[in-house]
């Protein structure tokens, strides 16, 4: 069974920029409502395959996309 993670953001514009950058880099991401167990300034999060966590983090850092946290779902 696939494990997923979510990236939390401060703003909707950051989520949209991150989605664009990650898809351009070939990663499968999906916009989802921010899970209730995680606090966030923005109600939208990006879901991704947890085994790609380091690569997703690197793409966001390189693109200078501001995010608040990365969490594993169902952990």
C-alpha positions as CSV (number, residue, x, y, z in Angstrom):
1,X,0.0,0.0,0.0
2,X,1.4,3.4,-1.0
3,X,2.2,5.9,1.8
4,X,1.5,9.5,1.2
5,X,2.8,12.8,2.5
6,X,1.4,16.3,2.4
7,X,3.1,19.6,2.1
8,X,1.4,22.4,4.0
9,X,1.6,26.1,2.9
10,X,1.0,29.6,4.2
11,X,-0.8,30.8,1.0
12,X,-2.8,29.5,-1.8
13,X,-0.5,31.1,-4.3
14,X,2.4,29.1,-2.9
15,X,0.4,25.8,-3.3
16,X,-0.3,26.6,-6.9
17,X,3.3,27.5,-7.6
18,X,4.5,24.3,-5.9
19,X,2.1,22.1,-7.8
20,X,3.3,23.6,-11.1
21,X,7.0,23.1,-10.2
22,X,6.6,19.6,-9.0
23,X,4.5,18.5,-12.0
24,X,7.0,20.1,-14.3
25,X,9.7,18.0,-12.5
26,X,7.7,14.8,-13.1
27,X,6.2,14.2,-9.7
28,X,2.7,13.0,-9.1
29,X,1.0,15.4,-6.8
30,X,-2.6,16.2,-6.0
31,X,-4.3,19.2,-4.4
32,X,-6.2,18.1,-1.2
33,X,-7.9,19.8,1.7
34,X,-5.4,20.2,4.6
35,X,-5.9,17.2,6.9
36,X,-7.6,18.1,10.2
37,X,-4.7,16.7,12.2
38,X,-2.4,19.3,10.8
39,X,-2.6,23.0,11.4
40,X,-2.1,25.3,8.5
41,X,-2.7,28.9,7.4
42,X,-3.9,27.6,4.0
43,X,-6.8,25.1,3.6
44,X,-5.1,23.4,0.6
45,X,-2.2,21.0,0.8
46,X,-0.3,19.0,-1.8
47,X,-0.3,15.2,-1.5
48,X,2.7,13.2,-2.8
49,X,4.2,9.7,-2.6
50,X,6.1,9.6,0.7
51,X,9.0,7.8,-0.8
52,X,9.7,11.0,-2.8
53,X,9.9,13.2,0.3
54,X,13.5,14.2,-0.1
55,X,13.1,15.0,-3.8
56,X,9.9,17.0,-3.3
57,X,11.6,19.0,-0.5
58,X,14.6,19.7,-2.8
59,X,12.4,20.9,-5.7
60,X,10.5,23.3,-3.4
61,X,13.8,24.6,-1.8
62,X,15.4,25.1,-5.2
63,X,12.3,26.9,-6.6
64,X,12.2,29.0,-3.4
65,X,8.6,28.0,-2.7
66,X,7.7,28.9,0.9
67,X,6.0,26.1,2.7
68,X,5.3,25.5,6.4
69,X,5.8,21.7,6.9
70,X,5.9,18.3,5.3
71,X,4.1,15.5,7.1
72,X,3.5,11.8,6.5
73,X,-0.2,10.8,6.3
74,X,-1.4,7.9,8.4
75,X,1.8,7.6,10.3
